[in-house]
Amino acid sequence: MSADLDALAAYVGSLDRFPKSPYRAADGALTADARAGKAIFERLRCATCHGPPRFTDSGVGGLHDVGTLTAESGSRLGGPLTGLDTPTLRGIWDTAPYLHDGSAATLRDVLVTRNRDGKHGDVASLSESELTQLERYLLELE
Ligand code: HEC
């Protein structure tokens, strides 16, 4: 029994670690595109909610409505659902599909398809190559 508990404790203790991103350069550094994407991430103020090192404001920032809630999103504590706890972006290369309802198959769907009103960052202001750089940064977070 206590061996099971030890194993469970070891497992839970491992949940704050994130898998290495295969998108990084061979030496583990951010690629040039990801470095450019990092600057865009900062410029678009993504870090207000997804700030390093945790890449989430969970526990300190409250709930946010970034335009992804739908009639099917459900309720909260018996009342209306007004926002969501910000998820971390660490290890996100490995965790598709995205958003609380899995409605975004790819990161581009999060940033574009499910962000038509721009409530989840002014991504519409980016050129195609800037958008690719931002995606690349997200894919290299670990
Ligand atoms: C106002 C706070 C806030 C800001 C600013 C913000 N986000 Fe988010 N982000 C959220 C919340 C809340 C969710 C969860 C939405 C959902 O699940 O429907 C989320 C979800 C995500 C996801 C999907 C994560 C997952 O595991 O499903 C990605 C990727 C993401 N954000 C990237 C960004 C980027 C890039 C920017 C800047 C352009 C940004 N966010 C700006 C709060 C924010």
Residues whose N, C-alpha, C, O or C-beta is under 5 A from the ligand:
A	BS01	HEC	L44 R45 C46 T48 C49 H64 V66 T68 L84 D85 T86 P87 T88 Y98 L99 H100 V110 H120 G121
